[in-house]
Amino acid sequence: MEEPPSATRTPFQRDRDRIIHAGAFRKLQYKTQVFVYHEGDYYRTRLTHSLEVAQIARSLARALGLNEDLAEAMALAHDLGHTPFGHAGEDALRAAMEPYGGFDHNEQTFRIVTTIEERYPLFDGLNLTWETLEGLAKHNGPLLNPRPAIAAFDAVWSLELEKHASAEAQVAALADDIAYVNHDLDDGLRAGLFSIDECRELPLVDEVFAVVEKRYPHLREARLVHAVVRELIGLMVNDVLAESRRRLREAAPTSVDEVRAAGQPVIAFSSEMREKLAPVRRFQFKRMYRHYRVNRLTSKARRVLRQLFDIFLAEPDLLPEEWQRRVQGAQPRARARIVADYIAGMTDRYALESHEKLFNPYMRI
């Protein structure tokens, strides 16, 4: 929808501000990154992760001469569609929604910013700019088989899904990689899922530990870990800057359209960094995301969300009145989508409390 321009903000600054004020953004404070919120208040949540991604994206965009506000807006919004309990919650909702069109957190992010948020008098969603919506839809590359909500929007207002996204969207995607690889190492170490010695079996990580220990030979462990994570982030950021500058020089785009049509990302890690990161990702998958303590949490999360979905779908009069009105008269497929929207919007805490009230006979409603 066309809106009058702001007297004090650019369109991308307005996008960023609307994302920050969205209810879905506020809920990220109590949504799992890896650890459920009550495991400890040190570990990262979706909100702190999103803020860290935004900081890295803004720094990269500034160094490359790109639009910082656009990169920051996409970085802040990229996880809005995540369910409670992280990927375990998404797995549960995807399985529950399989007969009704499935569930995907990237599509859910897009639906939140285009239809689900109800804050403004004249439109649903946040009425973001085309550039921000394009980046949210295809920040990981061309989208040849878009999910239904994105395909329906694209049919009305083309997002050029067959092309790459803007350089700013590519920056946001790389900033996400940099943030989660480094901060999950930090959280995993502090949670005791693995040790420093085990991390040092990874050549990239050992290289950075050696640099930090040579520079600061007598650091206590906690400060050492902070210094190593900081050094790793800097190393990865500098690699992205060097590789991206090389690609931009070779492609020599004269417009954003030429960036989109370049045939490959113009913002990227070098091949050497990708090779060094591969064993780090495998290590994190095995030693962190599949650690038995995390497995126990994810198993519980899947049961909680699946049981909530089943009972709300079977008995929609258990939903809050506002959501009951939404499901009235809805066909089964649409009703299931509304229930999934309600559950996906829950925080970890609210999902656990709702489950306790509905399934514990001794819990007061």
Sequence and secondary structure as in RCSB ss.txt:
>XXXX:A:sequence
MEEPPSATRTPFQRDRDRIIHAGAFRKLQYKTQVFVYHEGDYYRTRLTHSLEVAQIARSLARALGLNEDLAEAMA
LAHDLGHTPFGHAGEDALRAAMEPYGGFDHNEQTFRIVTTIEERYPLFDGLNLTWETLEGLAKHNGPLLNPRPAI
AAFDAVWSLELEKHASAEAQVAALADDIAYVNHDLDDGLRAGLFSIDECRELPLVDEVFAVVEKRYPHLREARLV
HAVVRELIGLMVNDVLAESRRRLREAAPTSVDEVRAAGQPVIAFSSEMREKLAPVRRFQFKRMYRHYRVNRLTSK
ARRVLRQLFDIFLAEPDLLPEEWQRRVQGAQPRARARIVADYIAGMTDRYALESHEKLFNPYMRI
>XXXX:A:secstr
      SSS HHHHHHHHHHHSHHHHHGGGSBSSS GGG SSS BHHHHHHHHHHHHHHHHHHHT  HHHHHHHH
HHTTTT  TTHHHHHHHHHHHTGGGT   HHHHHHHIIIII    SS SS    HHHHHHHHHTTS  SS  HHH
HHHHHHS   TTS   HHHHHHHHHHHHHHHHHHHHHHHHTTSS HHHHTTSHHHHHHHHHHHHHSTT  HHHHH
HHHHHHHHHHHHHHHHHHHHHHHHHH  SSHHHHHTSSS SS   HHHHHHHHHHHHHHIIIIIT HHHHHHHHH
HHHHHHHHHHHHHH GGGS HHHHHHHTT  HHHHHHHHHHHHHT  HHHHHHHHHHHH TTS  
